[in-house]
Amino acid sequence: MGVLLEGKDLRKSYRTGEVEVEVLKGIDFQIFQGEFIVVLGQSGSGKTTLLNIIGGMTRASTGELYYKGQPLHTIDEQQLTLYRRNEVGFVFQNYNLMPNLTSYENVKLAVEIAQNPLSVSDVLREVGLEAWSDHFPSQLSGGQQQRVAIARAIVKNPELLLCDEPTGALDIQTGIQVLISLQKLNRESHKTVMIITHNAEIAKMADRVFYLKDGLLDYVKVNERPLSPEEISW
């Protein structure tokens, strides 16, 4: 597997009034193509900030970030927008669906900005929502809405899927269905998946687990036998 992403001494600070808060304090990592990565850490450890930097939604204050060997830390805003649009899919805890659009239409929105999109119908079938393609978000369960959000992310055919607490608002059984969709995408389409969560059980699915603590990468654990979602519970 080749290196997809590499971070070198990534740091991020925010200024609040007179106070400067250092959220990331120098993080080094490599993520390989086709990996399933879970990032664990308590609230405030820097998980979401790291994900936002990797996804091109914000820039590190200092440090270097490379995607397929190309520097992301030196490119301009237009190039960064193209990176987000063409290479990265995002899944958030709160779905972010358009309430007045059907499942099909919500997913199709992403097709219109994508460089090499997949078929909307095929992707909805992949996440088990073919029969709900003409339903509006208000007619869907939380788990179904999250799977629409996953479909919207993967229809762009991104190399990298970034998920911020994708099961955080879901019960166990519904969360497992969402994780099944993500693991299937990783294993069958060989997409790189990165999930940030506070749920240590989900880490058992990962190829590797990044543990963040106080803005630092505390340690990395390799799972010799990643579990299927059906084998975990919380």
C-alpha positions in Angstrom: 0.0 0.0 0.0 1.3 3.4 -0.9 1.2 6.4 1.5 -2.0 8.4 0.9 -1.5 11.1 3.5 1.4 12.2 5.6 1.5 14.9 8.3 4.7 16.3 9.7 4.7 18.3 12.9 1.2 19.6 12.4 0.2 22.3 14.8 -3.0 24.4 15.1 -3.6 27.3 17.4 -6.7 29.5 17.8 -6.8 33.0 19.3 -9.6 33.8 21.7 -9.3 37.4 22.7 -5.9 37.8 24.3 -5.5 34.0 24.8 -3.9 31.7 22.2 -5.0 28.1 22.5 -2.9 25.4 21.0 -5.2 22.5 19.9 -2.6 20.4 18.0 0.9 20.5 19.4 3.0 18.7 16.7 1.5 15.6 15.1 3.3 13.2 12.8 1.5 10.4 11.0 1.1 8.4 7.8 -2.1 6.9 6.4 -1.9 4.3 3.7 -4.2 3.8 0.8 -7.1 1.5 1.6 -6.7 1.7 5.4 -9.5 1.9 7.9 -8.4 4.3 10.6 -10.2 5.2 13.8 -9.1 8.2 15.8 -9.9 8.1 19.5 -9.6 10.7 22.1 -11.5 12.6 24.7 -13.4 15.8 23.9 -10.8 18.6 23.4 -8.0 16.2 22.4 -7.8 17.6 18.8 -9.7 14.9 16.9 -12.0 17.2 14.9 -9.3 19.7 14.3 -7.1 17.0 12.8 -9.9 15.8 10.6 -10.7 19.3 9.4 -7.0 19.8 8.5 -6.8 16.5 6.6 -10.0 17.3 4.8 -8.9 20.7 3.7 -11.5 22.6 5.7 -8.9 24.4 7.7 -5.2 24.8 7.5 -2.6 23.9 10.1 -0.9 26.9 11.7 2.5 25.3 11.0 3.7 21.9 9.8 3.5 20.0 6.5 0.7 17.9 5.0 1.1 15.7 1.9 -1.6 13.9 -0.2 -0.1 11.3 -2.6 3.2 13.0 -2.1 1.8 16.5 -3.1 2.0 19.3 -0.5 -1.4 20.5 0.7 0.1 23.1 3.1 1.4 25.3 0.3 -1.4 25.2 -2.3 -3.8 28.2 -2.7 -7.5 28.2 -1.7 -8.8 27.3 -5.2 -6.6 24.2 -5.3 -7.6 23.3 -1.7 -11.3 23.6 -2.8 -10.6 21.2 -5.7 -8.9 18.7 -3.3 -12.0 18.8 -1.0 -14.4 18.5 -3.9 -12.6 15.7 -5.8 -10.7 13.6 -3.3 -12.6 13.8 0.0 -16.0 12.7 1.2 -17.4 14.0 4.5 -19.9 12.3 6.9 -21.0 14.2 10.0 -23.0 13.3 13.1 -25.9 15.6 12.2 -26.4 14.3 8.6 -26.7 17.8 7.0 -29.4 16.7 4.6 -31.7 19.1 2.7 -35.2 18.6 4.2 -37.0 19.5 1.0 -35.1 17.0 -1.2 -35.6 13.3 -1.5 -32.8 10.8 -0.7 -32.0 10.5 -4.4 -32.0 14.3 -4.8 -29.8 14.8 -1.7 -27.2 12.4 -3.1 -27.5 13.9 -6.6 -26.4 17.2 -5.2 -22.9 15.9 -4.8 -22.8 14.5 -8.3 -23.1 18.0 -9.7 -19.8 19.1 -8.3 -17.9 15.8 -8.7 -15.2 15.1 -11.3 -15.8 11.4 -11.7 -19.1 10.5 -9.9 -20.7 7.2 -9.4 -24.3 6.3 -10.2 -26.7 7.7 -7.6 -29.0 4.6 -7.9 -26.0 2.2 -7.5 -24.7 4.0 -4.4 -28.2 4.1 -2.8 -28.4 0.3 -3.4 -25.0 -0.2 -1.9 -26.1 1.4 1.4 -29.4 -0.5 1.4 -31.7 2.5 0.6 -32.8 1.8 -3.0 -36.4 1.4 -1.8 -36.3 4.8 0.0 -34.8 6.9 -2.8 -38.0 8.9 -3.2 -38.4 9.5 0.6 -37.7 12.9 2.3 -35.4 13.0 5.4 -38.5 13.5 7.6 -39.8 10.1 6.4 -36.5 8.3 7.3 -35.1 7.0 10.5 -31.9 8.4 11.9 -29.9 5.5 10.6 -31.4 5.8 7.2 -30.6 9.5 7.1 -27.0 8.8 8.1 -26.8 6.3 5.2 -28.1 8.9 2.8 -25.3 11.1 4.1 -22.8 8.3 3.5 -24.2 7.8 0.0 -23.9 11.5 -0.7 -20.2 11.4 0.4 -19.2 8.3 -1.6 -21.1 9.1 -4.8 -18.3 11.7 -5.6 -16.1 8.6 -5.8 -13.5 10.1 -3.3 -10.3 8.5 -2.4 -10.7 9.4 1.2 -13.8 9.3 3.4 -13.7 11.3 6.7 -16.4 10.6 9.3 -16.9 12.7 12.4 -18.8 10.7 15.0 -21.0 9.0 12.4 -22.8 6.9 14.9 -22.9 9.5 17.7 -26.7 10.2 17.4 -27.7 6.5 16.8 -28.6 3.5 18.9 -26.4 0.4 18.8 -28.3 -1.5 16.1 -28.7 1.5 13.8 -25.1 2.4 14.4 -23.9 -1.0 13.4 -25.8 -0.8 10.1 -24.0 2.5 9.4 -20.6 0.9 10.2 -21.4 -2.0 8.0 -21.9 0.4 5.1 -18.5 2.1 5.9 -16.6 -1.2 6.2 -18.1 -2.5 2.9 -16.9 0.7 1.2 -13.5 0.2 2.6 -13.1 -3.5 1.8 -14.9 -3.7 -1.5 -14.0 -0.4 -3.1 -10.6 0.0 -1.3 -11.4 3.5 -0.2 -9.5 4.9 2.7 -11.9 5.5 5.7 -11.1 7.6 8.7 -13.5 7.8 11.6 -13.1 10.0 14.6 -15.1 8.9 17.7 -15.0 8.8 21.5 -16.4 5.2 21.3 -13.6 2.8 22.0 -15.6 -0.2 20.7 -15.6 1.1 17.1 -11.8 1.1 17.2 -11.9 -2.7 17.1 -12.9 -2.4 13.4 -9.9 -0.4 12.5 -6.7 -1.5 10.8 -4.9 1.0 13.0 -6.1 3.2 15.9 -4.7 6.7 16.5 -5.0 7.8 20.1 -5.0 11.6 20.6 -4.4 13.1 24.0 -4.0 16.9 24.7 -3.2 17.7 21.1 -0.6 15.0 20.6 -0.7 11.6 18.9 -0.2 9.6 22.1 0.3 6.2 20.4 -0.9 4.1 17.5 -2.3 0.6 17.8 -2.4 -2.0 15.1 -5.3 -4.4 15.1 -4.1 -7.8 13.9 -7.7 -8.9 13.3 -10.1 -6.1 12.7 -13.6 -7.0 13.8 -16.8 -6.7 11.7 -19.4 -4.3 13.0 -21.6 -7.2 14.0 -18.9 -8.4 16.5 -18.8 -5.2 18.5 -21.3 -3.6 20.9 -21.4 -0.6 23.1 
